[in-house]
Amino acid sequence: MNISKAEQRVLHVLAQGGHIRHKRNKNSKIDEVMCVTRDGYALSDCTLEIFARLKRRRLIISRKGSPYRISHLGRVSVRPQLDNR
C-alpha cells in the first residue's frame, strides 16, 4: 500500500500512543480534526484530507465515539523506522 509522507507521520504518532480528536458540525459530519501525541502535543501535519484518506483506507478506527486510534491494518502498513521521534 502506498502511503504518503504526511500519512506516515500521522500513523507513527498514532502507533506510539497518540490519537485523533474530532469535532462534528450540525449535520453530524466531521469538520475539524486534531492529532495529539502521547505527550499531549498537537501535530500540525494532520489535516482533514489526510484524516479522510486514513479513514477511507481503514488505517484508523474509532470505537463508540471515542477518539480515532490506529487500527491493526494501520500498524501493519506503517513503515518501521529506527527512531520515530
C-alpha positions, -999 to 999 in steps of 0.1 A, spaced: 0 0 0 13 34 -10 12 58 19 24 94 17 50 110 40 23 130 58 2 100 63 33 81 76 39 109 101 4 107 114 5 69 116 38 69 135 23 93 161 -7 71 164 14 39 167 33 55 196 1 61 216 -14 92 201 -50 98 190 -70 120 167 -97 142 183 -126 151 160 -155 176 161 -187 173 143 -209 200 128 -247 203 130 -251 177 102 -231 151 122 -202 154 97 -166 157 109 -154 192 101 -123 195 124 -96 171 134 -66 174 157 -39 148 161 -25 146 196 8 128 205 10 107 237 29 137 253 -1 160 246 14 180 217 -6 187 186 7 175 152 2 202 126 5 177 96 -28 161 103 -54 178 81 -90 169 73 -78 155 39 -52 132 54 -77 121 81 -102 112 53 -76 92 34 -66 72 65 -102 66 74 -111 55 39 -82 30 38 -93 18 73 -59 26 88 -76 44 117 -107 34 137 -129 49 164 -149 28 188 -182 41 204 -174 77 196 -140 78 212 -110 95 195 -96 78 165 -67 54 170 -46 33 147 -61 0 136 -44 -33 132 -41 -27 94 -26 6 102 1 -9 124 10 -35 97 11 -8 70 33 18 88 69 16 77 92 8 107 119 33 115 149 32 139 138 63 158 103 77 151 107 107 174 
